[in-house]
Amino acid sequence: MSVIGTKLGSFQVTLAEAEPKEYAVESPTPLPAAPQPQIGSASVRAMKGNTGIIYVGAKGVTKTNGYELASGDVVNVDVLGLAEMFATATKAGDKLCVFWIGP
């Protein structure tokens, strides 16, 4: 696979409030809450300093239906943008970091 012309990027998401608050897992630029179609696949990781559990999934994600990420856990996704991925946390202030690759 050639990486010529491939875009790379990264960003972090702070989950400022705990569940039931949910946050979109997408870059805050260029437009917040807008699809980022340049993203083709991504690694979403719970930061090592987190003290709670983060749950990722579709809109309406909760601790009973989300994919659990403890401190340092990672999930890889192949998507066209991250606008449909959301996260919630058991501890306010925990963070996700995202490394993405796009066309």
Biopython code that builds the backbone (N, CA, C, O; Angstrom):
import numpy as np
from Bio.PDB.StructureBuilder import StructureBuilder

atoms = [
    (1, "MET", "N", (0.834, -1.181, 0.000)),
    (1, "MET", "CA", (0.000, 0.000, 0.000)),
    (1, "MET", "C", (0.876, 1.240, 0.000)),
    (1, "MET", "O", (1.820, 1.342, 0.783)),
    (2, "SER", "N", (0.572, 2.150, -0.852)),
    (2, "SER", "CA", (1.294, 3.407, -0.944)),
    (2, "SER", "C", (0.694, 4.426, 0.007)),
    (2, "SER", "O", (-0.524, 4.499, 0.172)),
    (3, "VAL", "N", (1.554, 5.205, 0.626)),
    (3, "VAL", "CA", (1.063, 6.265, 1.514)),
    (3, "VAL", "C", (1.213, 7.637, 0.877)),
    (3, "VAL", "O", (0.956, 8.648, 1.530)),
    (4, "ILE", "N", (1.625, 7.692, -0.388)),
    (4, "ILE", "CA", (1.745, 8.969, -1.076)),
    (4, "ILE", "C", (0.357, 9.599, -1.183)),
    (4, "ILE", "O", (-0.581, 8.967, -1.667)),
    (5, "GLY", "N", (0.234, 10.821, -0.738)),
    (5, "GLY", "CA", (-1.045, 11.511, -0.776)),
    (5, "GLY", "C", (-1.943, 11.208, 0.411)),
    (5, "GLY", "O", (-3.030, 11.774, 0.528)),
    (6, "THR", "N", (-1.501, 10.325, 1.286)),
    (6, "THR", "CA", (-2.289, 9.997, 2.466)),
    (6, "THR", "C", (-2.157, 11.103, 3.500)),
    (6, "THR", "O", (-1.069, 11.639, 3.710)),
    (7, "LYS", "N", (-3.260, 11.441, 4.141)),
    (7, "LYS", "CA", (-3.261, 12.449, 5.191)),
    (7, "LYS", "C", (-3.210, 11.747, 6.541)),
    (7, "LYS", "O", (-3.820, 10.693, 6.721)),
    (8, "LEU", "N", (-2.496, 12.322, 7.471)),
    (8, "LEU", "CA", (-2.401, 11.823, 8.839)),
    (8, "LEU", "C", (-2.782, 12.945, 9.784)),
    (8, "LEU", "O", (-2.543, 14.117, 9.492)),
    (9, "GLY", "N", (-3.368, 12.596, 10.904)),
    (9, "GLY", "CA", (-3.703, 13.610, 11.883)),
    (9, "GLY", "C", (-3.964, 12.992, 13.235)),
    (9, "GLY", "O", (-4.080, 11.774, 13.368)),
    (10, "SER", "N", (-4.053, 13.834, 14.223)),
    (10, "SER", "CA", (-4.375, 13.375, 15.573)),
    (10, "SER", "C", (-5.039, 14.515, 16.331)),
    (10, "SER", "O", (-4.865, 15.690, 16.009)),
    (11, "PHE", "N", (-5.791, 14.138, 17.332)),
    (11, "PHE", "CA", (-6.424, 15.112, 18.218)),
    (11, "PHE", "C", (-6.836, 14.413, 19.499)),
    (11, "PHE", "O", (-6.823, 13.185, 19.571)),
    (12, "GLN", "N", (-7.201, 15.186, 20.507)),
    (12, "GLN", "CA", (-7.662, 14.637, 21.777)),
    (12, "GLN", "C", (-9.051, 15.173, 22.088)),
    (12, "GLN", "O", (-9.411, 16.282, 21.692)),
    (13, "VAL", "N", (-9.817, 14.368, 22.800)),
    (13, "VAL", "CA", (-11.162, 14.744, 23.228)),
    (13, "VAL", "C", (-11.223, 14.612, 24.741)),
    (13, "VAL", "O", (-10.966, 13.536, 25.281)),
    (14, "THR", "N", (-11.560, 15.695, 25.427)),
    (14, "THR", "CA", (-11.746, 15.644, 26.879)),
    (14, "THR", "C", (-13.225, 15.486, 27.166)),
    (14, "THR", "O", (-14.044, 16.270, 26.685)),
    (15, "LEU", "N", (-13.569, 14.478, 27.945)),
    (15, "LEU", "CA", (-14.954, 14.254, 28.337)),
    (15, "LEU", "C", (-15.163, 15.003, 29.652)),
    (15, "LEU", "O", (-15.004, 14.439, 30.735)),
    (16, "ALA", "N", (-15.519, 16.271, 29.541)),
    (16, "ALA", "CA", (-15.552, 17.189, 30.676)),
    (16, "ALA", "C", (-16.589, 16.804, 31.731)),
    (16, "ALA", "O", (-16.427, 17.123, 32.909)),
    (17, "GLU", "N", (-17.640, 16.129, 31.314)),
    (17, "GLU", "CA", (-18.670, 15.681, 32.248)),
    (17, "GLU", "C", (-18.832, 14.180, 32.125)),
    (17, "GLU", "O", (-18.604, 13.611, 31.057)),
    (18, "ALA", "N", (-19.222, 13.540, 33.210)),
    (18, "ALA", "CA", (-19.440, 12.093, 33.194)),
    (18, "ALA", "C", (-20.825, 11.784, 32.635)),
    (18, "ALA", "O", (-21.635, 12.679, 32.397)),
    (19, "GLU", "N", (-21.074, 10.480, 32.429)),
    (19, "GLU", "CA", (-22.365, 10.023, 31.917)),
    (19, "GLU", "C", (-23.484, 10.667, 32.738)),
    (19, "GLU", "O", (-23.339, 10.761, 33.957)),
    (20, "PRO", "N", (-24.572, 11.107, 32.152)),
    (20, "PRO", "CA", (-25.090, 10.763, 30.838)),
    (20, "PRO", "C", (-24.620, 11.669, 29.711)),
    (20, "PRO", "O", (-25.060, 11.493, 28.575)),
    (21, "LYS", "N", (-23.752, 12.623, 29.977)),
    (21, "LYS", "CA", (-23.241, 13.491, 28.911)),
    (21, "LYS", "C", (-22.443, 12.655, 27.915)),
    (21, "LYS", "O", (-21.635, 11.815, 28.311)),
    (22, "GLU", "N", (-22.674, 12.888, 26.605)),
    (22, "GLU", "CA", (-21.899, 12.192, 25.580)),
    (22, "GLU", "C", (-21.229, 13.224, 24.677)),
    (22, "GLU", "O", (-21.702, 14.352, 24.539)),
    (23, "TYR", "N", (-20.129, 12.819, 24.072)),
    (23, "TYR", "CA", (-19.333, 13.700, 23.233)),
    (23, "TYR", "C", (-19.078, 13.040, 21.886)),
    (23, "TYR", "O", (-18.872, 11.828, 21.815)),
    (24, "ALA", "N", (-19.090, 13.829, 20.820)),
    (24, "ALA", "CA", (-18.732, 13.326, 19.505)),
    (24, "ALA", "C", (-17.228, 13.084, 19.486)),
    (24, "ALA", "O", (-16.453, 13.901, 19.984)),
    (25, "VAL", "N", (-16.823, 11.958, 18.909)),
    (25, "VAL", "CA", (-15.398, 11.639, 18.783)),
    (25, "VAL", "C", (-14.959, 12.085, 17.399)),
    (25, "VAL", "O", (-14.943, 11.288, 16.461)),
    (26, "GLU", "N", (-14.607, 13.338, 17.274)),
    (26, "GLU", "CA", (-14.157, 13.874, 15.996)),
    (26, "GLU", "C", (-13.320, 15.108, 16.247)),
    (26, "GLU", "O", (-13.404, 15.719, 17.312)),
    (27, "SER", "N", (-12.530, 15.469, 15.287)),
    (27, "SER", "CA", (-11.671, 16.633, 15.429)),
    (27, "SER", "C", (-12.511, 17.898, 15.570)),
    (27, "SER", "O", (-13.517, 18.046, 14.877)),
    (28, "PRO", "N", (-12.119, 18.804, 16.447)),
    (28, "PRO", "CA", (-12.869, 20.045, 16.600)),
    (28, "PRO", "C", (-12.685, 21.021, 15.446)),
    (28, "PRO", "O", (-13.313, 22.080, 15.436)),
    (29, "THR", "N", (-11.837, 20.690, 14.472)),
    (29, "THR", "CA", (-11.631, 21.575, 13.323)),
    (29, "THR", "C", (-11.853, 20.803, 12.038)),
    (29, "THR", "O", (-11.582, 19.603, 12.038)),
    (30, "PRO", "N", (-12.307, 21.364, 10.976)),
    (30, "PRO", "CA", (-12.586, 22.781, 10.840)),
    (30, "PRO", "C", (-13.920, 23.200, 11.437)),
    (30, "PRO", "O", (-14.081, 24.366, 11.796)),
    (31, "LEU", "N", (-14.878, 22.298, 11.555)),
    (31, "LEU", "CA", (-16.182, 22.671, 12.108)),
    (31, "LEU", "C", (-16.589, 21.686, 13.192)),
    (31, "LEU", "O", (-16.671, 20.486, 12.927)),
    (32, "PRO", "N", (-16.845, 22.161, 14.405)),
    (32, "PRO", "CA", (-17.293, 21.252, 15.456)),
    (32, "PRO", "C", (-18.603, 20.554, 15.060)),
    (32, "PRO", "O", (-19.480, 21.160, 14.443)),
    (33, "ALA", "N", (-18.715, 19.300, 15.419)),
    (33, "ALA", "CA", (-19.917, 18.486, 15.183)),
    (33, "ALA", "C", (-20.246, 18.307, 13.708)),
    (33, "ALA", "O", (-21.387, 18.000, 13.365)),
    (34, "ALA", "N", (-19.268, 18.494, 12.834)),
    (34, "ALA", "CA", (-19.464, 18.258, 11.397)),
    (34, "ALA", "C", (-18.651, 17.039, 11.001)),
    (34, "ALA", "O", (-17.564, 16.831, 11.540)),
    (35, "PRO", "N", (-19.140, 16.232, 10.080)),
    (35, "PRO", "CA", (-18.377, 15.066, 9.650)),
    (35, "PRO", "C", (-17.003, 15.456, 9.111)),
    (35, "PRO", "O", (-16.851, 16.488, 8.457)),
    (36, "GLN", "N", (-16.026, 14.635, 9.387)),
    (36, "GLN", "CA", (-14.665, 14.851, 8.900)),
    (36, "GLN", "C", (-14.369, 13.753, 7.884)),
    (36, "GLN", "O", (-13.712, 12.769, 8.223)),
    (37, "PRO", "N", (-14.838, 13.899, 6.650)),
    (37, "PRO", "CA", (-14.740, 12.812, 5.680)),
    (37, "PRO", "C", (-13.324, 12.473, 5.265)),
    (37, "PRO", "O", (-13.111, 11.451, 4.613)),
    (38, "GLN", "N", (-12.333, 13.307, 5.625)),
    (38, "GLN", "CA", (-10.974, 12.962, 5.280)),
    (38, "GLN", "C", (-10.460, 11.798, 6.116)),
    (38, "GLN", "O", (-9.407, 11.241, 5.807)),
    (39, "ILE", "N", (-11.171, 11.423, 7.157)),
    (39, "ILE", "CA", (-10.760, 10.311, 8.006)),
    (39, "ILE", "C", (-11.263, 9.009, 7.388)),
    (39, "ILE", "O", (-12.461, 8.850, 7.152)),
    (40, "GLY", "N", (-10.345, 8.078, 7.128)),
    (40, "GLY", "CA", (-10.712, 6.789, 6.553)),
    (40, "GLY", "C", (-10.603, 5.664, 7.564)),
    (40, "GLY", "O", (-11.361, 4.696, 7.501)),
    (41, "SER", "N", (-9.666, 5.781, 8.497)),
    (41, "SER", "CA", (-9.556, 4.830, 9.600)),
    (41, "SER", "C", (-8.917, 5.563, 10.771)),
    (41, "SER", "O", (-8.227, 6.566, 10.589)),
    (42, "ALA", "N", (-9.153, 5.056, 11.965)),
    (42, "ALA", "CA", (-8.654, 5.742, 13.154)),
    (42, "ALA", "C", (-8.393, 4.749, 14.276)),
    (42, "ALA", "O", (-9.029, 3.699, 14.365)),
    (43, "SER", "N", (-7.448, 5.106, 15.121)),
    (43, "SER", "CA", (-7.222, 4.417, 16.389)),
    (43, "SER", "C", (-7.692, 5.361, 17.480)),
    (43, "SER", "O", (-7.238, 6.503, 17.561)),
    (44, "VAL", "N", (-8.594, 4.889, 18.314)),
    (44, "VAL", "CA", (-9.155, 5.690, 19.399)),
    (44, "VAL", "C", (-8.684, 5.053, 20.704)),
    (44, "VAL", "O", (-8.977, 3.889, 20.977)),
    (45, "ARG", "N", (-7.956, 5.822, 21.502)),
    (45, "ARG", "CA", (-7.328, 5.267, 22.699)),
    (45, "ARG", "C", (-7.722, 6.053, 23.934)),
    (45, "ARG", "O", (-7.754, 7.284, 23.909)),
    (46, "ALA", "N", (-8.022, 5.347, 25.016)),
    (46, "ALA", "CA", (-8.246, 5.984, 26.310)),
    (46, "ALA", "C", (-6.871, 6.349, 26.882)),
    (46, "ALA", "O", (-5.994, 5.490, 26.979)),
    (47, "MET", "N", (-6.684, 7.596, 27.252)),
    (47, "MET", "CA", (-5.384, 8.059, 27.741)),
    (47, "MET", "C", (-4.968, 7.280, 28.993)),
    (47, "MET", "O", (-5.803, 6.899, 29.813)),
    (48, "LYS", "N", (-3.669, 7.058, 29.115)),
    (48, "LYS", "CA", (-3.147, 6.276, 30.240)),
    (48, "LYS", "C", (-3.420, 6.913, 31.594)),
    (48, "LYS", "O", (-3.500, 6.207, 32.599)),
    (49, "GLY", "N", (-3.564, 8.227, 31.640)),
    (49, "GLY", "CA", (-3.814, 8.908, 32.906)),
    (49, "GLY", "C", (-5.267, 8.857, 33.370)),
    (49, "GLY", "O", (-5.586, 9.344, 34.455)),
    (50, "ASN", "N", (-6.148, 8.273, 32.562)),
    (50, "ASN", "CA", (-7.570, 8.211, 32.935)),
    (50, "ASN", "C", (-7.757, 7.360, 34.183)),
    (50, "ASN", "O", (-7.036, 6.387, 34.400)),
    (51, "THR", "N", (-8.740, 7.740, 35.004)),
    (51, "THR", "CA", (-9.035, 6.962, 36.204)),
    (51, "THR", "C", (-10.387, 6.271, 36.130)),
    (51, "THR", "O", (-10.707, 5.442, 36.982)),
    (52, "GLY", "N", (-11.183, 6.603, 35.121)),
    (52, "GLY", "CA", (-12.486, 5.961, 34.941)),
    (52, "GLY", "C", (-12.494, 5.116, 33.675)),
    (52, "GLY", "O", (-11.448, 4.829, 33.094)),
    (53, "ILE", "N", (-13.690, 4.727, 33.262)),
    (53, "ILE", "CA", (-13.908, 3.946, 32.045)),
    (53, "ILE", "C", (-14.580, 4.851, 31.022)),
    (53, "ILE", "O", (-15.468, 5.631, 31.366)),
    (54, "ILE", "N", (-14.157, 4.748, 29.763)),
    (54, "ILE", "CA", (-14.802, 5.458, 28.659)),
    (54, "ILE", "C", (-15.525, 4.434, 27.808)),
    (54, "ILE", "O", (-15.019, 3.336, 27.575)),
    (55, "TYR", "N", (-16.717, 4.798, 27.344)),
    (55, "TYR", "CA", (-17.507, 3.929, 26.468)),
    (55, "TYR", "C", (-17.707, 4.645, 25.147)),
    (55, "TYR", "O", (-18.123, 5.804, 25.125)),
    (56, "VAL", "N", (-17.411, 3.960, 24.032)),
    (56, "VAL", "CA", (-17.605, 4.531, 22.707)),
    (56, "VAL", "C", (-18.658, 3.735, 21.964)),
    (56, "VAL", "O", (-18.825, 2.537, 22.195)),
    (57, "GLY", "N", (-19.366, 4.408, 21.072)),
    (57, "GLY", "CA", (-20.405, 3.763, 20.273)),
    (57, "GLY", "C", (-21.153, 4.804, 19.464)),
    (57, "GLY", "O", (-20.639, 5.890, 19.193)),
    (58, "ALA", "N", (-22.362, 4.462, 19.086)),
    (58, "ALA", "CA", (-23.211, 5.357, 18.299)),
    (58, "ALA", "C", (-23.872, 6.402, 19.201)),
    (58, "ALA", "O", (-23.732, 6.359, 20.423)),
    (59, "LYS", "N", (-24.585, 7.331, 18.587)),
    (59, "LYS", "CA", (-25.344, 8.347, 19.337)),
    (59, "LYS", "C", (-26.193, 7.649, 20.389)),
    (59, "LYS", "O", (-26.838, 6.644, 20.091)),
    (60, "GLY", "N", (-26.204, 8.156, 21.592)),
    (60, "GLY", "CA", (-26.945, 7.534, 22.686)),
    (60, "GLY", "C", (-26.112, 6.528, 23.473)),
    (60, "GLY", "O", (-26.658, 5.756, 24.261)),
    (61, "VAL", "N", (-24.787, 6.530, 23.266)),
    (61, "VAL", "CA", (-23.922, 5.573, 23.959)),
    (61, "VAL", "C", (-24.012, 5.751, 25.472)),
    (61, "VAL", "O", (-24.061, 6.872, 25.979)),
    (62, "THR", "N", (-24.031, 4.629, 26.179)),
    (62, "THR", "CA", (-24.051, 4.609, 27.648)),
    (62, "THR", "C", (-23.107, 3.514, 28.125)),
    (62, "THR", "O", (-22.529, 2.786, 27.318)),
    (63, "LYS", "N", (-22.956, 3.403, 29.438)),
    (63, "LYS", "CA", (-22.098, 2.338, 29.969)),
    (63, "LYS", "C", (-22.729, 0.955, 29.796)),
    (63, "LYS", "O", (-22.054, -0.056, 29.990)),
    (64, "THR", "N", (-23.995, 0.897, 29.439)),
    (64, "THR", "CA", (-24.621, -0.407, 29.230)),
    (64, "THR", "C", (-24.645, -0.848, 27.768)),
    (64, "THR", "O", (-24.944, -2.009, 27.487)),
    (65, "ASN", "N", (-24.336, 0.057, 26.824)),
    (65, "ASN", "CA", (-24.355, -0.342, 25.415)),
    (65, "ASN", "C", (-23.091, 0.029, 24.651)),
    (65, "ASN", "O", (-22.984, -0.277, 23.464)),
    (66, "GLY", "N", (-22.131, 0.682, 25.305)),
    (66, "GLY", "CA", (-20.921, 1.132, 24.620)),
    (66, "GLY", "C", (-19.789, 0.127, 24.691)),
    (66, "GLY", "O", (-19.834, -0.829, 25.466)),
    (67, "TYR", "N", (-18.774, 0.357, 23.871)),
    (67, "TYR", "CA", (-17.558, -0.448, 23.848)),
    (67, "TYR", "C", (-16.630, 0.123, 24.911)),
    (67, "TYR", "O", (-16.252, 1.292, 24.848)),
    (68, "GLU", "N", (-16.263, -0.703, 25.887)),
    (68, "GLU", "CA", (-15.522, -0.240, 27.053)),
    (68, "GLU", "C", (-14.040, -0.051, 26.770)),
    (68, "GLU", "O", (-13.384, -0.931, 26.213)),
    (69, "LEU", "N", (-13.521, 1.108, 27.161)),
    (69, "LEU", "CA", (-12.100, 1.407, 27.065)),
    (69, "LEU", "C", (-11.585, 1.829, 28.437)),
    (69, "LEU", "O", (-11.921, 2.905, 28.934)),
    (70, "ALA", "N", (-10.766, 0.971, 29.044)),
    (70, "ALA", "CA", (-10.100, 1.331, 30.292)),
    (70, "ALA", "C", (-8.840, 2.117, 29.943)),
    (70, "ALA", "O", (-8.488, 2.225, 28.768)),
    (71, "SER", "N", (-8.175, 2.654, 30.919)),
    (71, "SER", "CA", (-6.950, 3.422, 30.713)),
    (71, "SER", "C", (-5.974, 2.654, 29.824)),
    (71, "SER", "O", (-5.597, 1.525, 30.138)),
    (72, "GLY", "N", (-5.566, 3.274, 28.705)),
    (72, "GLY", "CA", (-4.609, 2.671, 27.790)),
    (72, "GLY", "C", (-5.195, 1.761, 26.723)),
    (72, "GLY", "O", (-4.481, 1.374, 25.799)),
    (73, "ASP", "N", (-6.476, 1.407, 26.820)),
    (73, "ASP", "CA", (-7.115, 0.551, 25.811)),
    (73, "ASP", "C", (-7.313, 1.315, 24.507)),
    (73, "ASP", "O", (-7.460, 2.537, 24.506)),
    (74, "VAL", "N", (-7.314, 0.576, 23.393)),
    (74, "VAL", "CA", (-7.476, 1.179, 22.077)),
    (74, "VAL", "C", (-8.456, 0.368, 21.242)),
    (74, "VAL", "O", (-8.546, -0.852, 21.378)),
    (75, "VAL", "N", (-9.188, 1.063, 20.377)),
    (75, "VAL", "CA", (-10.051, 0.411, 19.398)),
    (75, "VAL", "C", (-9.714, 1.034, 18.041)),
    (75, "VAL", "O", (-9.546, 2.249, 17.930)),
    (76, "ASN", "N", (-9.616, 0.188, 17.014)),
    (76, "ASN", "CA", (-9.348, 0.646, 15.653)),
    (76, "ASN", "C", (-10.635, 0.569, 14.857)),
    (76, "ASN", "O", (-11.359, -0.424, 14.927)),
    (77, "VAL", "N", (-10.920, 1.624, 14.096)),
    (77, "VAL", "CA", (-12.144, 1.674, 13.298)),
    (77, "VAL", "C", (-11.834, 2.121, 11.877)),
    (77, "VAL", "O", (-10.984, 2.984, 11.656)),
    (78, "ASP", "N", (-12.528, 1.526, 10.923)),
    (78, "ASP", "CA", (-12.467, 1.943, 9.525)),
    (78, "ASP", "C", (-13.794, 2.607, 9.214)),
    (78, "ASP", "O", (-14.830, 1.946, 9.152)),
    (79, "VAL", "N", (-13.757, 3.925, 9.016)),
    (79, "VAL", "CA", (-14.972, 4.715, 8.839)),
    (79, "VAL", "C", (-14.717, 5.845, 7.856)),
    (79, "VAL", "O", (-13.566, 6.151, 7.545)),
    (80, "LEU", "N", (-15.762, 6.455, 7.373)),
    (80, "LEU", "CA", (-15.636, 7.678, 6.591)),
    (80, "LEU", "C", (-16.030, 8.818, 7.512)),
    (80, "LEU", "O", (-17.195, 9.212, 7.564)),
    (81, "GLY", "N", (-15.067, 9.339, 8.228)),
    (81, "GLY", "CA", (-15.322, 10.360, 9.228)),
    (81, "GLY", "C", (-15.714, 9.719, 10.556)),
    (81, "GLY", "O", (-16.041, 8.533, 10.616)),
    (82, "LEU", "N", (-15.676, 10.509, 11.604)),
    (82, "LEU", "CA", (-16.026, 10.015, 12.939)),
    (82, "LEU", "C", (-17.287, 10.675, 13.484)),
    (82, "LEU", "O", (-17.531, 10.635, 14.690)),
    (83, "ALA", "N", (-18.085, 11.278, 12.621)),
    (83, "ALA", "CA", (-19.256, 12.028, 13.072)),
    (83, "ALA", "C", (-20.306, 11.148, 13.743)),
    (83, "ALA", "O", (-21.134, 11.646, 14.507)),
    (84, "GLU", "N", (-20.281, 9.852, 13.468)),
    (84, "GLU", "CA", (-21.281, 8.956, 14.054)),
    (84, "GLU", "C", (-20.759, 8.216, 15.277)),
    (84, "GLU", "O", (-21.466, 7.371, 15.825)),
    (85, "MET", "N", (-19.530, 8.514, 15.725)),
    (85, "MET", "CA", (-18.967, 7.870, 16.913)),
    (85, "MET", "C", (-19.045, 8.834, 18.091)),
    (85, "MET", "O", (-18.661, 9.998, 17.984)),
    (86, "PHE", "N", (-19.543, 8.336, 19.206)),
    (86, "PHE", "CA", (-19.706, 9.146, 20.407)),
    (86, "PHE", "C", (-19.062, 8.445, 21.591)),
    (86, "PHE", "O", (-18.806, 7.242, 21.544)),
    (87, "ALA", "N", (-18.801, 9.195, 22.646)),
    (87, "ALA", "CA", (-18.186, 8.639, 23.849)),
    (87, "ALA", "C", (-18.821, 9.230, 25.094)),
    (87, "ALA", "O", (-19.292, 10.367, 25.096)),
    (88, "THR", "N", (-18.821, 8.436, 26.147)),
    (88, "THR", "CA", (-19.235, 8.899, 27.465)),
    (88, "THR", "C", (-18.260, 8.297, 28.471)),
    (88, "THR", "O", (-17.550, 7.345, 28.149)),
    (89, "ALA", "N", (-18.217, 8.836, 29.670)),
    (89, "ALA", "CA", (-17.230, 8.397, 30.655)),
    (89, "ALA", "C", (-17.847, 8.246, 32.038)),
    (89, "ALA", "O", (-18.884, 8.834, 32.346)),
    (90, "THR", "N", (-17.182, 7.442, 32.860)),
    (90, "THR", "CA", (-17.612, 7.317, 34.251)),
    (90, "THR", "C", (-16.932, 8.363, 35.135)),
    (90, "THR", "O", (-17.335, 8.570, 36.280)),
    (91, "LYS", "N", (-15.893, 9.026, 34.598)),
    (91, "LYS", "CA", (-15.150, 10.027, 35.361)),
    (91, "LYS", "C", (-14.967, 11.286, 34.519)),
    (91, "LYS", "O", (-14.387, 11.238, 33.434)),
    (92, "ALA", "N", (-15.457, 12.397, 35.020)),
    (92, "ALA", "CA", (-15.289, 13.671, 34.319)),
    (92, "ALA", "C", (-13.811, 13.995, 34.178)),
    (92, "ALA", "O", (-13.023, 13.778, 35.099)),
    (93, "GLY", "N", (-13.444, 14.519, 33.010)),
    (93, "GLY", "CA", (-12.076, 14.929, 32.759)),
    (93, "GLY", "C", (-11.210, 13.885, 32.076)),
    (93, "GLY", "O", (-10.100, 14.203, 31.648)),
    (94, "ASP", "N", (-11.683, 12.644, 31.959)),
    (94, "ASP", "CA", (-10.919, 11.631, 31.243)),
    (94, "ASP", "C", (-10.851, 11.997, 29.762)),
    (94, "ASP", "O", (-11.694, 12.743, 29.263)),
    (95, "LYS", "N", (-9.845, 11.468, 29.060)),
    (95, "LYS", "CA", (-9.603, 11.862, 27.674)),
    (95, "LYS", "C", (-9.457, 10.661, 26.744)),
    (95, "LYS", "O", (-9.059, 9.568, 27.147)),
    (96, "LEU", "N", (-9.797, 10.915, 25.481)),
    (96, "LEU", "CA", (-9.505, 10.013, 24.383)),
    (96, "LEU", "C", (-8.476, 10.683, 23.491)),
    (96, "LEU", "O", (-8.493, 11.904, 23.336)),
    (97, "CYS", "N", (-7.585, 9.903, 22.905)),
    (97, "CYS", "CA", (-6.732, 10.444, 21.859)),
    (97, "CYS", "C", (-7.037, 9.672, 20.589)),
    (97, "CYS", "O", (-7.297, 8.470, 20.627)),
    (98, "VAL", "N", (-7.005, 10.370, 19.471)),
    (98, "VAL", "CA", (-7.365, 9.792, 18.186)),
    (98, "VAL", "C", (-6.235, 10.026, 17.201)),
    (98, "VAL", "O", (-5.771, 11.154, 17.036)),
    (99, "PHE", "N", (-5.793, 8.962, 16.547)),
    (99, "PHE", "CA", (-4.829, 9.052, 15.462)),
    (99, "PHE", "C", (-5.548, 8.569, 14.211)),
    (99, "PHE", "O", (-6.061, 7.450, 14.185)),
    (100, "TRP", "N", (-5.592, 9.402, 13.173)),
    (100, "TRP", "CA", (-6.379, 9.042, 11.997)),
    (100, "TRP", "C", (-5.542, 9.070, 10.727)),
    (100, "TRP", "O", (-4.524, 9.756, 10.637)),
    (101, "ILE", "N", (-6.006, 8.302, 9.753)),
    (101, "ILE", "CA", (-5.411, 8.229, 8.433)),
    (101, "ILE", "C", (-6.533, 8.441, 7.434)),
    (101, "ILE", "O", (-7.637, 7.930, 7.618)),
    (102, "GLY", "N", (-6.256, 9.189, 6.380)),
    (102, "GLY", "CA", (-7.296, 9.441, 5.370)),
    (102, "GLY", "C", (-6.721, 9.484, 3.974)),
    (102, "GLY", "O", (-5.506, 9.484, 3.774)),
    (103, "PRO", "N", (-7.617, 9.520, 3.024)),
    (103, "PRO", "CA", (-7.178, 9.552, 1.632)),
    (103, "PRO", "C", (-6.536, 10.887, 1.254)),
    (103, "PRO", "O", (-6.115, 11.068, 0.111)),
]
sb = StructureBuilder()
sb.init_structure("model")
sb.init_model(0)
sb.init_chain("A")
sb.init_seg("    ")
for serial, (resi, resn, name, xyz) in enumerate(atoms, 1):
    if name == "N":
        sb.init_residue(resn, " ", resi, " ")
    sb.init_atom(name, np.array(xyz, "f"), 0.0, 1.0, " ", f" {name:<3s}", serial, name[0])
structure = sb.get_structure()
